[in-house]
Amino acid sequence: MGERWQDRFRAARISLPSSAREAPDRGLFRSNASGTWEIYAWDRTTGEQRQVTKRHQGTMSGVIDPTGTWAWWFDDTDGDEFGVWRRQPFTGGPDETAAPGLAPSYAGGLALGASGAALVGRSTDDGFSVHLSRPGAQPQTLYAHRQEGYLADLSRDESLFAIGHSEHGDSRHMAVRVLRLGAAGTAEAVADLWDGPHRDLTPVGFAPDDHRLLVLHERRGRLEPLIWDAVAGIEREIAIDLPGDLLAGWYLDGRSLLISQDHQARSQLHRYDLDTGELVSLDVPRGLVSAAAARPDGTVEYSWSSSARPPVIRSTTGAVVLAPPGPEAPASVPVRDVTVAGPGGDIHALVSLPEEGAAPHPTVFIVHGGPQAQDFDSFAPDVAAWVDHGFAVVRVNYRGSTGYGSAWRDALEGRVGLTELEDIKAVRDWAVGSGLSDPDRMVLEGGSWGGYLALLGIGRHPGDWSAGIAAVPIADYVAAYEDEMEALRAFDRSLFGGSPQDVPDLYRASSPITYAADVTAPVLVLAGENDPRCPIRQIDNYIARLAELGRPHEVHRFDAGHGSFVVEERIRHMAAELDFALRSTGLRTEGTRSGHT
């Protein structure tokens, strides 16, 4: 075992197990027990657990077919997210190509039928498509469009399937279409559901035994469920008087919904009876439910954690459903909530304080990715590692985050990056003004979109930060647009109102490389060589610009994609960040530099 912070990364973790619809005692889960995140099969009747995949860079996408016969998994190359689906017998055996005849692509959804039919969603530079694959037959194209989309579900009788699509040109606010699968391998549209510009619809899944489709809408400015029968032309909104975003899934009897309420960085589960309208809250501890699913007996299993306590898979019976091998991760400190007045309204932030040392503390602002995501009261080994090293940690759910309504989420459109930084700066100024943070020891850190905001922040507000740390960031937005996957180009066009050719001034104003000459703080960049989301060329452009300007910087490169699924690589990333921050804030005078300076 290593240091306490390293033990949190090395402690085995598991995801909420999925279950085969027709064989619910067979399921799949993800785990890092081997030292790399891989797919595992679990037979509840025998208790047997078996590792399905074993790949150098790990595997995160796995699906069990409805009969519990096959474990499907997505096979990319070194984390580049571009590949094909393979499958392996649930009880073990050789892997085989799951949908022969389909070329590699980015995953765009997968829906499996008990008959052996598979619908495969694909995303490429040509757009989005759905294909039917049957055993022994060549795949057939059911849907294709230049605009992005995703495959949501296949009905149990295999006659209907549902997609989210952006044929109207806005991939951030999609429409829903239900299509009928024909006997000859064709598909025809049954009906569309679209709420108009700037209102998103998310297809969740068909009812267990009929054609009702569960959809999330935002007609009242937040996520709420509705049930849509496209064949019958019947639509029913589910009005629930609870604050926050309301996500939903089916109970297996099809007569109730499992409601997951996200509010103020925490979750609560409820059962909603569709016949009576009764809402019953389930007994769930305070914290985050990252996933939940109903079982055939009506109980609910869920993955839970809090800032202080590591993840556990529990049941509403009170039992632990499945525990990973080895010792539990060491606990950390609880989080406290703060609300800061900002230019666009009150900003909710989470603060974690070190157990020793008096304020003002050296402070790291960890900026979440997405941007369509949020920080929760959940267990995070990186947050705990910073706290262990004497830093206060502040996490800001800036405008652009989910969980605070659709207007808050969409407020960054047209001022990408700049809007988020206004909120981060407002909380930064509060932290210094309140005496929480030492203004001379402030670190701005983030990964993915958070890494982008970190680089943008140290260029736009150079006097506010002592150091910047950016993992797999956007650093040169125009070059990133040119090299990234088409799904993200479509996302960017929705954010900015066009491509870099259409609105060049907006991209220039939102690109970190524009402000490289203004950077004064030392910078650490962590970059994946095979990253399809924040590609390496645009990071190299930014690093070259810093070098040309003589700005202090360090680089940690790793052989993977948008992050790493390998535990020891994650520890190396964290160690590099800690060492860099400690040196940059004067808390440590010597250390090992990552890459070149």
Order of alpha helices (4+ residues) and beta strands (2+ residues): alpha-beta-beta-beta-beta-beta-beta-beta-beta-beta-beta-beta-beta-beta-beta-beta-beta-beta-beta-beta-beta-beta-beta-beta-beta-beta-beta-beta-beta-beta-beta-alpha-beta-alpha-alpha-beta-alpha-beta-alpha-alpha-alpha-beta-alpha-beta-alpha
